[in-house]
Amino acid sequence: MQVAGVICEYNPFHTGHQWQLSELRRRGATAIVCAMSGNFTQRGDFAIVRKHVRAEAAICGGADLVLELPLPWATASAEGFARGGVEVLAASGVVDTLAFGSECADTGTLTRVADVLPSDAFAEALKSELDKGDSFAAARQRAAERLAGADAVALESPNDILGVEYCKALRGTALAPLALPRMGAMHDGAPSGEYASASYLRAHMEDAAPYLTPDMRRLYEAERAAGRAPVTMVAAERAILARLRTMDDFAAYDEGNEGLYRRFADAARRASSVTELLGAVKTKRYALARLRRMLLSMYLGLPHAARPAHVPYIRVLAMNDKGKSLLHEMRKTAALPVLNKPADVRELSPDARRLMAMEARATDLYVLAYPDLAQSAGGSEWRINPVIQSLQSSLNGV
């Protein structure tokens, strides 16, 4: 392993994330490149603080270069999230290993399950299990058990599920998978020792300080003092409900074509909160995260048909001095155009320009959830350039 890649959200960047980056250094990584979600996340939610702040915290915490995982993949299912992240890192031309946290921390187990999922035999088993009326997650695990035996237990835990999808997405690339143990608190669980899960911290930001890195604390407090944090879906609740109540194209957002859009259309007319709306739509067949992603897609105007098939560019969010060297190398090795300045997209393909316009529109809706509305002027996506963290500025605490 020379250059390790990490697909992440860092929402927020905490001590567990810092441990992972330190462990990669201990295992021989000479540089670390992150593909990080932007202002919206895989759970169908708003990031607690804007992307350039989280990217800067990652650089301060041990990363060298942070690239953006574009919106359509950042807000997709685990499969789409993994596929987009792998596309970004593989296209960089500088990353040789994909590292990720895992409950089982067994790369072999995750790879064996990943090898089963694309098969025709698995597709037939999955259809048979889904016909029983259970949730997709339960049906998929039972189907996998038919073919992978005891290894299918990896589909019980959220980070292992992502790990399986990473291994599946890596097929056909030159990147090697590396599963690392997930430290401390479990997903959505209470703190354990010096670690807490990101989901717990988002729900308890007033008590999060002991579990955030010092730089994440400093950056978050600066954003909070400026009226730009915390950012939550609840802060945009009226806008979301207004959007849904004026929609007439719900079916365009139903990726599974299962009639779920009808439940959203009905609930949108009656619900007076996002929580009430999701509660009215929820059934045992659909995971809440899937419903939140569908809701977020409606708010952002991102129907399934508008999502690109492949990532059309690599966008830089933050870097340090070593990251600058990697970026220089990427100019020669990358399989995709590299955006350092947002305006550079105007020279790229129509697909690239459409994606950047999509990002800009989404960010203009994201900033409306800032606590201080005076901070929410539109157009920020076009004005903000990558964060550059030099060695000297790090020594000075800048």
VEXPA-246285 format. One record per residue (C-alpha): x, y, z. Coordinates in steps of 0.25 Angstrom, whole numbers, plus 5000, padded with zeros to 4 digits. Layout:
XYZ;...
//
This chain:
500050005000;500550144996;499350234994;498150195002;496750234998;495550255008;494150275004;493450365015;492550465020;493250515032;491950565038;492550615047;494050575047;494250505060;495350425068;494950295061;495250355048;496550405052;496950265058;496650205044;497550305037;498650285047;498550135046;498750145031;499950225033;500450115043;500150015032;501050085022;500150185015;501050295010;499850385006;498350375008;497250424998;495850435002;494550434994;493550515003;492150545002;491750684999;490650755007;489650645007;489850505011;489550355009;488450345020;487650455012;488050565021;488750705022;490150695026;490250765040;491350865034;491650895020;492650815012;493850905011;493850915027;493850765028;494850745017;495850845025;495550765037;495950635030;497250705025;497650745039;497250605044;498250535035;497750535021;498550595009;497550614998;495950624999;495150604987;493650614986;492750494984;491650564975;490250584980;489550474972;490550364978;490650434992;489150424993;488950284987;488750144993;489950074999;490250014985;490250144978;491050214989;492050114988;492150114973;492250264972;493350264982;494150154975;493950224962;494550354968;495750284975;496050194963;495950304953;496950394961;498050294956;498850314969;498150224979;498450074980;497650024993;496250054997;496250055013;494950045020;494350025034;493649885037;493049815048;493649685044;494949745039;495149625030;495449665016;495349515011;493949505017;493449635010;494049594997;493349454997;492049514999;492249624989;492649514978;491249454981;490349574979;490549594964;490149454960;488849404953;488749304965;488649414975;487649494967;486749374966;486849354981;486649494984;485349504976;484849374983;485149444997;484549574993;483249504989;483049475004;482849615007;483949645016;484949765015;485949775004;487049755015;486449635021;486149575008;487549595003;488249535015;487449405013;487749404999;489249425001;489249315012;488749215001;490049234993;491049295003;490649215016;491149275029;491949385022;490549455019;490549505033;491349615028;490049675022;489549695037;490449815040;490349945034;491849965032;492049825027;490949845017;491649965011;492949885011;492249775003;491849884993;493249944993;493849804989;492749784979;493049924973;494549894972;494349784962;495049824949;495949934956;497349924961;497049964975;497149864986;496149854998;496649875012;495649855024;496049915037;495349895050;494249995054;494750055067;493850085079;492350115078;491450045069;490650105058;489550195064;490050145078;490450225090;491950265093;492950155096;494250195103;494850315095;493950285082;492550325078;491850295065;491550405056;490050385057;490150405072;490950525071;489950595061;488850575071;489650625083;490550735077;490450815090;491250695097;492050655085;493350725089;494050605095;493950525083;494250625072;495650655068;496150785073;496150845059;494750795056;494350855069;494950985065;494450995051;493050955056;492951065067;493451165056;492251125047;491251125059;491751265063;491551315049;490151255048;490451145038;490351025048;489750935051;489050895038;487850805040;486650755031;485750815042;486250955039;485750935024;484450865028;483450975023;484250975010;484250825008;482750815011;482450935001;483250864990;482450734992;481050804993;481350864979;481850744973;481150664962;482250564958;482450474970;482650354961;483950404955;484550394969;484150244971;485450174967;484850034970;483550054962;482749994974;481650094975;482350154987;482150294981;480650284984;480950284999;481750404998;480750474989;479650444999;480450475012;480950615006;479550665006;479350625021;480650635028;481050755036;482450715039;483550635032;483450535043;481950515042;482150505027;483150395028;482350325038;481150315029;481950265018;482750155026;482450005025;483249895029;483749865015;484450005013;485650045022;485550185027;486850225021;486250195007;485050275010;485850395014;486750385002;485450384993;484950505001;486250574999;486250554984;484850614983;485350734991;486550754982;485850724969;486750604966;485850494960;486450364957;486550384942;487450514944;488450434951;489750414943;490250274940;491650314943;492450424950;492850524939;493950594947;494850594960;494650724969;495650764979;495150814993;496350825001;497850785001;499150805009;500550815003;500650665000;499250674994;499750774985;500850674980;499750574978;498850674970;500050704961;500250554958;498750544956;498850644945;499650534937;498950404942;497450434944;496450374935;495550494937;495650644937;496150704950;495350824955;496150914964;495251034962;493751014960;493751114948;494651014941;493450924938;493051014927;494050964918;493650814920;492550724915;491050754915;490950634926;491950704934;491250844933;489950784937;490550714949;491150844954;489850914952;489150814960;490250824971;490050974971;488550974972;488550874983;489550954991;488651074989;487550994996;488550945007;488951085011;487451115014;487551025026;488651115032;488251165046;488451305041;487751335028;488651455026;489751355023;488951275012;489151354999;489151274987;490351244977;491351194988;491651074980;492251154969;493051244978;493751154988;495151094984;495850974991;496350995005;497950985005;498550955018;500050975017;501050915028;501351055033;499851095035;499650965042;500850995052;500151135054;498851075057;498151145045;
//
